């Protein structure tokens, strides 16, 4: 069983930055694909960015490219989401997800992730 705990959310003004963290309780963290998703009220859960299971490849949603950066520390079993130049439309609950499947290709569908954290709220004021 994999447990994921997100932290780092909060209220920030437009143009500001936040760094989200996701701590994973798993023995073989380095063998999991890790992703970040977000969900605004009344909307579907959308892909933000992720690492592939193998090779350390990354992918991002077009809406966050150039502003968000995903990174991981396999010693601390933690994945991060650095968010910069935040916009009001980035307001959402942000979720961390893990999957033991996949290869070198980044998995972008939430349906392919097996484990989820409870989320952390990010609110960007205009």
Buried (B, 14 or more C-beta within 10 A) or exposed (E): EBEBBBBBBEEBEEEBEBEBBBBBEBEEBBEBBBBBBBBEEEEEBBBBBBBBBEEEBBBBBEBBEEBBBBEBEEEEBBBBBBBBEBBEEBBBBBBBBBBBEBEEEBBBEBEEBEBBBEBBEBBBEE
